[in-house]
Amino acid sequence: MMTDNVVNRREMLRQLAGAAALFGVAAEALPAEPGDLPSRTLLDTDAEAYWERIRDEQFLMPGKRAFLNTGSLGVAARPVLDAVSRHLHRSAELEITDLQVEQYPRWGYETLDAERSELAAFVGCHKDELAITHNATEAMSIIAGGMPLEPGAEVLLTDQEHPSGRGPWQVREAKGELTTRVIELPLPPDNPGQLVDVLISAIGPKTRVLSFSGIMSPTGLLMPIREICDAARERGVITVVDGAHMTGQVPYRIEAMGCDYFAGSPHKWLFAPAGSGLLYIREERLDAHYPVIATAGWDDKSLKAGRYMRFGTNNRAIIEGFVAGLHFAQAIGPDTIYRRIHDLATDVDRRARALPYIEMLSPEDDSMYGSLVTFRINLPESKLEKLWSLCEQRRIWTTANKQLRVSTHIHTRRSDLDLFFETLAEAAA
């Protein structure tokens, strides 16, 4: 059990770190807590105590906050914030060095080979197929905007795509360069095979691209990606996976998906700072694909995927934070993270299904979702308004609409779920 002195010290450090960020004081000037994670022995003997310590020691969120909306925007861990602050501080001093060679602190022109190699190893592709972007929206725009397609080509989308998964294709449609067609997915689906059948049976003679989310943003549905991509490839159709919710939520390997393109947003689930994204383009498609942002080297195909990340000058500190988020996840273990957050999600699913006014949109088969559970609350508008008001008062953050999506991450506590369902029951009474 933590002593009052330890708790008070941590609260003091949180306040100091917040003040430092507000007034521009370097985090290095503040007293730092040890970065060590709790022991694996504690995880094995008292898992809840282990995860409570992870939240308390590795995140800045105060205990009064019940954050259940990682699906919208994730929370950076302390090592990530430290990496960003440290780089900004050193950049201002012009003290960036690499192997004792002074470097000018920039991002936007260098290829970041070391960073991309490490990220590529984590997501399962070759470094030359991977570009670092600012988010999945940007990656999807590069994919859709730069893909060479003949006039009249058709792009298939699902009715559960995020606006960032639809918009880049719709821009090209508005310009008369292609057409889009939307496929309605069953909600909830019976099994993965049903999803494969629905998507593949929609392919027509003009279909050239099938663009779909690996995990659906509005529902959390985990798609059978490999089966869909294999079937599409057999029919000569290019596959694009919007993986905004995948990086950090579910263990995956891009090379095992069989897709041609992939977009990711590590700022949601991989603890990275906002402004972190991933773009994957299969090797054989790199030369023909056009950049959508151009500067020197835009046509240098020897750069491979590196030519899609030449944006001009950017904030290199975000990259340092991105890599720190990756290291943090690796230190805990992607499989360990998934087991925890999925266990919490199945708890949400179980509790929600027991309520008479809940209509589940997540499948019964828990292998078809990761850490996002969605349901419709069938209550009168007055009771819904009471629910959102109570959530605001009690500092519960989740999606505030009749179709509610609950996100669970490693900083989620059992008590956060208890508070949410107690609040839901109070509003429904």
N, C-alpha and C positions, 0 to 999 in steps of 0.2 A: 504494500500500500504506500502511496506517495505521501510524504510529510507535507505539512502546511508550508514549510520553508521552500520545498522544491516547487510546489504549486505557485507560490508567490513569486519566486524567482522567474519561472516561466512566463507568468503574466507580465512581470516587469519587462522581460526581454521582448515580449510581443509588442508592448507599448513603445519601447525604445525603437524597435525595428520599424514600427509604423511611423513614428515621428521622424526617423531618419529618412524614410522614403519620401515623406511629405516635404521635408525641408532640404533634401539633397545631400544629407550627411552620408558619407561612405559607410556601408555596413561593416567594413573592416575595422572601423573605429569603435564599434560596439563590442561588448563582451559576447562571445559566441558559445553556444551550447555544444556539447559533444555531438558529432554526427552519427555515432554508432546506433544501429538498429537494435531493438530488443532481441534477446537470444532466441534461437530456434527451440530451445528447451521450453521456454515460456509458451511459444506457439503450440507446442505439442501438449503441454500440461494445462494451460489455461488460455485458450485462443482468444476469448473476449478481452482478457487483460492485455494480451499482446496487441490487439488492434486498437484498444483504448490508448495504449502508449504511443502507437504509431500516429494516431490523430493528435494526441497532446504534444508530442515532441517534434513531429515532422510537418505540421501544418499550423498556420497562424489563426485559423478560425476559432473564435471564442466558443466556450462550451454551450452558450445559450443558442447557438446557431444550429438548426437542423437543415442541412443542405442536401436536397434530394433532386438536384437538377443538373448533374454533370452532363447530361445529354445536350444541354444548351451551351454551357461553358464550364470547363473544368477548373480545378483549383490547383495552382502551382505549389509544389512542396518547398520546404525551406531550402534545401540544397539548390533548387532551381533559382529561387530568388537571390540566393547568395552568389550564384554564378553570374547572373545578369548584372547585379550591382557591382560585383568585383570587376567585371569587364568594362562597364561604363566608367568606373573610377580609374582604372588603369589606362583606358583610352584617353581620358581627359588629361592624364599625366604624360601621354605618349610613351607608356611603359610596356607596350605589347612586344613580347619576344617569342621567337620560335627557334629552339636549339641555339640560344644565345645570340641570335641574329635579330636586330630590331625590326619590327614590322609596323607599317602604318595601319591603324585600326579601321578597317573598312569591310564592307560586304556588298556585293553586287557585280563584281567583275572576276573575283577569284573562283576557282572551281571547287574548293573545299573537298578535295579528294579524301583526306583522312576522315572527315566527318561523314561524308557520304558512304565511305566504305563501312564504317561502323553501323550506320543506320541501315544500309543495305543488308548487312549480315543479320540484323535483327528482324527485318520484315521479309527477308527471303528473296533477294534478287541480286543482280550484279550492280556494282557501283555505277557503271556507265549507263544503266537503265534508269537511274534514280536522280531526280532533281529535288532540291529543297525549295519550297514555295512558302507563302505566308499563311495559307489555309487551304482547305479542300475546294472552296469556291474558286480561288485562283487556279488551282490545278485543273478543275473541271472546265474552266474557261479556256485554258491552254489546250486541253484535249479537244474540246468541241470546236474552238476557233481555228485551230491549226490543222485539223484532220482533212486531208484531200479527199473529196467526194465528188462524184460526177453529178451533173444536174439531174434533179428528179429523185435522188437517193432518199430513202425513208429511214428514219431513226425511230426505234421503238422505245417508249418510256413506260414506267408503271404509274399508277395513280397514287402511289405513296412516296414519290420522289420529293426531296427537299427542293425549294425554289432554286437553289444553286445547282441542282442537278437537272432542272428543266430549262432554266433561263438561258444558259449558253447555247443550247440547241435552238431555242425559240428565237434568239437573235438572228441566227443564220436562216431560220425559216422566214422571219420577217423580211430578210434581204433577198428572198427568193432562191436561196441556195440549196434548200432541202425541204422535206416535209417531216413532221413528227406525227406519231400515232400513239395514243395512250392505252395501255392494257390495264384492265381492272383486276386487282388481286382479290382472292377470297379473304374474308376477314371474320374470324380467324381461319387460316387454312387447316385442312385436316392432317396433312403430312407433307414432307418435302417434295415427294413425287408429284403431288398436285400442283405445286408451284412451278416445277420444271415443265409440266405439260401445258400449263396456262401460257407461259412465256414462249416456249418453242413452237407451240401450235399457232401462235400469232404471227410468226415469220411469214412474210409474203414475198412475191417475186421482186419487189422493189426495195425490200429491207436490206440495208447495208450495215446498220449498227444496232446493237441491243445495249442500251445504257440503263443500268439499274443499281440500286444501293445494295451493298453487302449486308448491312443492317439498316432496316427502314427507319428513317427519322421519326415519323409520327407514331409508330407502333412498336419499334424495337425488334421486329421480325428478322431473324437471322436466315438469310437465303442460302439454298444449296448451290453455292457459287460454282464449284467444279463441274457439277452435272450440267448446269445451265451453259457454262462456257464451252464445255466439250461438245454439247449438242449444237450450239450455235456455230462453232468452228466447222463442224461437219457440213453445215449448210452455207459455208462461206461468209458468215456474218461476223463482223468485228464486235468484240465485247469490251464494254467500259464498266468498271465497278467503282461506284462512289462509296469509298470506304471511310467516310468522315467519322463514323462511330466505331470503327474496327480497331485502329491502332491504340493498343493499351487496354481495350475492353476484352477482346478475345484473342488468344494465341492463334496466329495464322502465318502462312508462308505464301507470298505472292506467287512464287514459282509453282506452288501446289494448286493454285486456283485455276490456272490455264487462261487467265484473262489477257487482253491486249493492252489495256490501260487501267490505271488505278490511281485514285486520289485519296489522300488521307489528311486528317486534322488532329495531330497529336496533342493540341492544346485542350482537347476534351478529356481524354482518358489516360494520356501518357504523362501527365503532370507538367507538360511543357508550357512556356508562357504564351499568351495570345500573340499571334503573328507567326505561328509555326505550322508548316504544311508539308505534304509529300506529294510527289508526282512520279509515277512509274509509266514508262513506255517500253513495250517489248522491243528488244534489239532490232528485229527486222523491220520495224516501223519507224525507227528514229530518223533515218535520212530523208524520208518523204514528208515527215511532219514539220509544219511551219511554226516558228515562234509567233506569239501574239504581242509580245513586248520586244522591241528591237533596239540594240545599241551595237557597239563594235563587237564583231565576232558572231553576230546572229546567224551568219551563213557558214560558219566554220564547223563543218560536220565532224571533224576530228574530236570536237568537244563532247560528242555524243549527247547524253541528256543534260550535260552541263550548259549547253547553249540555251536551254529553256529557263535558266535561273540567272540570266544576265539582265538584271532589272535597273541598273544604275546603282547609285550609292544607297545602302540600306543599313539597318541596325544589326551589326554583327553580334551584339550582346544577346540578341534573341536566339541565335544559333548556339551560343554557349549554354544558354538556359535549356534549349531543346536537348542537347547532348546530356546535360545534367539530369534532365527528366528521364532520359533513357537509362542512365546509370542508376538512378534511384529505383526504377522499376526492375532492373536486372538484379539489384542488390536484394530486393525482397523476393523476386522470382515471378515471372509472368504467370506460371501455372498456379503459384500460391495466391497471387492476386485474383486470378480468375475464379479459383475455388471459393474464395471469400465473397467476392461480389456477386457471384452467381447464387451462392447459398442465401445471401440476403435477398436477392431477387425472387427466389423461389418462396421465401418466407412472405414477401409482399404478395405474390400470386396466391398463396394459400389463404392468407387473411382476407384478401379482396374477394376471392371466390365464395367465401362463407357469408358474404353480405347480400341480402335479398335485393338491394337497389343497385347492385353492380352488374354490369354487362362486360364480360371479359373480352378484350380484343387480342390479347396474347394467347397463343396456342396452349393447349393442355400439356403438350409434349415440351418439357423444359429444355430439350436439346435444340429447340427452334427459337430460343432467345438467349441472350447473354445476361446483361445487367440492366435491361430496360423492360419494364412491365407496364402495359397500358390497359386501361379499362374506361368504360363510359359510366358516369355517375347519373343514374336516373332518379333525380330528385327535383322538386320544384325549384324554380329560379331563386325564390327567396331563401331557401336553404343552401343553395350553392353560394349565394352572396354571403351568407353567414359563414360558410366554410372558408371562403377566401379572406374574409375579415379576420377570422380567428387565426388562420395561418399567418397573416401579416402580423398580428399581435404577438404570436408565439414564435416568430422568426423561423417559420417553416417555409423553405423555398422549394417549390416544384412548379410544374406547368399549371397555370390557373385557368382552366377551361373545363367544360363538361367531359371532354375526352382527356383524361388525366394520365400523364406519363411519369412514372416514378423511376428515378435513376439511383442506383446504389453503387458506392465506390468504397475504397478501403478506409476513408475517413467517416463513412456512415456507421453510426452506432445502433445497436438494437434499441436503445432508448429513443433514438430519432424516429424509428418505425413505430414504436409504441406511441409516441407523442402524436404522430400523424394520424394513426388509426383511432386514437382516443378523440382527437379533434374532429375527425370525420364522423364518428358516432355521435358526438355532441351536436354537430350541425344537423345531422339527420334525424335527431330525436324530435 
